[in-house]
Amino acid sequence: MKILAIIGSLRKKNTYETVKKIEEYHKKYSDFQYEYLFLKDIKLDLCKGCHVCILHGEEKCPLKDDRDLIINKIESSDGVIFASPNYVMNVPWIMKNYIDRFAYTMHRPKYFNQYFMILITSGSYMGTKQASKALSLMASGGNIVSKLNLFNSPGMNEKKAMKQEKLIKREAELFYKKLSNKVKHKPSFGFLAWFSAFKAASNENKTYLPADYSFFKDKNYFINIKLTLLQKLIVSFFTNFFTILIKKGFI
Ligand SMILES: Cc1cc2nc3c(=O)[nH]c(=O)nc-3n(C[C@H](O)[C@H](O)[C@H](O)COP(=O)(O)O)c2cc1C
């Protein structure tokens, strides 16, 4: 199993050390191969906010850097750990830039074959949930099997430190178990509603959202998968529902 750890910390300390601990647990059980990708060490230029990736397609992004290399690494991995410190109740700028550079995957999700762990380290628990929520969006269609919010204060007492070690071990085991028994993507209600909303929006805004329109126009779902009758009915209902809301100007 290939695991890619994408580290959004500006230094190699708490966040990196926590991922190393998870790797150590995995080494005990299996032959998981870890690769570390430090955002601080690669060329991922600052998002210019031009909207080109969202509206016209990611291939038209004016920035020429390592973005596609990251995509290839994610797509050739079985599991991905997104790991970041918490900075003022969110992720630091380097991880936020990652999120912004991949904003188009909110419209056109990608990683349906990958399993994800979202890891946030922090000085206190304040704001870890917000940071985790922001980072979770980057799983983009993938299966988030573990969310780990940790506390790294040097003043932490022994009892709390032990509790946290147990938590890291538990989540490492969970990630291992899920990855060892990978199941094919199942279109949940949330995914079906997500698909329907963007299908309706792109159909109603063909000229404004050409990349979305060409992505959705011939699709019955994000990926080529046979939907059940119930799932087809849900897509049909929500696509019509969102189309009405858009036409009436509610969204
Ligand atoms: C600029 C900055 C802002 C921070 N903001 C928060 C915060 O809002 N809440 C919190 O719990 N910890 C905060 N921290 C602490 C870090 O999240 C924590 O020490 C983290 O484990 C550092 O990870 P690292 O060693 O990988 O950089 C902040 C640290 C920095 C440098």
PDBQT file of the ligand as one rigid body, heavy atoms in Angstrom, charges set to zero:
ROOT
HETATM    1  C1  LIG A 301       1.137  31.645  13.651  1.00  0.00    +0.000 C 
HETATM    2  C2  LIG A 301       0.636  30.533  14.537  1.00  0.00    +0.000 A 
HETATM    3  C3  LIG A 301      -0.694  30.500  14.880  1.00  0.00    +0.000 A 
HETATM    4  C4  LIG A 301      -1.194  29.486  15.716  1.00  0.00    +0.000 A 
HETATM    5  N1  LIG A 301      -2.510  29.469  16.022  1.00  0.00    +0.000 NA
HETATM    6  C5  LIG A 301      -3.015  28.489  16.808  1.00  0.00    +0.000 A 
HETATM    7  C6  LIG A 301      -4.410  28.469  17.169  1.00  0.00    +0.000 A 
HETATM    8  O1  LIG A 301      -5.208  29.295  16.768  1.00  0.00    +0.000 OA
HETATM    9  N2  LIG A 301      -4.845  27.482  17.957  1.00  0.00    +0.000 N 
HETATM   10  C7  LIG A 301      -3.995  26.524  18.438  1.00  0.00    +0.000 A 
HETATM   11  O2  LIG A 301      -4.449  25.641  19.120  1.00  0.00    +0.000 OA
HETATM   12  N3  LIG A 301      -2.679  26.516  18.121  1.00  0.00    +0.000 NA
HETATM   13  C8  LIG A 301      -2.162  27.472  17.331  1.00  0.00    +0.000 A 
HETATM   14  N4  LIG A 301      -0.814  27.478  17.014  1.00  0.00    +0.000 N 
HETATM   15  C9  LIG A 301       0.063  26.390  17.511  1.00  0.00    +0.000 C 
HETATM   16  C10 LIG A 301       0.339  25.314  16.465  1.00  0.00    +0.000 C 
HETATM   17  O3  LIG A 301      -0.861  24.898  15.847  1.00  0.00    +0.000 OA
HETATM   18  C11 LIG A 301       0.973  24.066  17.086  1.00  0.00    +0.000 C 
HETATM   19  O4  LIG A 301       2.100  24.380  17.833  1.00  0.00    +0.000 OA
HETATM   20  C12 LIG A 301       1.317  23.056  15.989  1.00  0.00    +0.000 C 
HETATM   21  O5  LIG A 301       1.455  21.779  16.559  1.00  0.00    +0.000 OA
HETATM   22  C13 LIG A 301       2.593  23.426  15.259  1.00  0.00    +0.000 C 
HETATM   23  O6  LIG A 301       2.878  22.429  14.300  1.00  0.00    +0.000 OA
HETATM   24  P1  LIG A 301       4.292  22.352  13.582  1.00  0.00    +0.000 P 
HETATM   25  O7  LIG A 301       5.307  21.997  14.623  1.00  0.00    +0.000 OA
HETATM   26  O8  LIG A 301       4.160  21.291  12.545  1.00  0.00    +0.000 OA
HETATM   27  O9  LIG A 301       4.556  23.707  12.989  1.00  0.00    +0.000 OA
HETATM   28  C14 LIG A 301      -0.308  28.477  16.197  1.00  0.00    +0.000 A 
HETATM   29  C15 LIG A 301       1.055  28.537  15.847  1.00  0.00    +0.000 A 
HETATM   30  C16 LIG A 301       1.531  29.547  15.017  1.00  0.00    +0.000 A 
HETATM   31  C17 LIG A 301       2.983  29.584  14.641  1.00  0.00    +0.000 C 
ENDROOT
TORSDOF 0
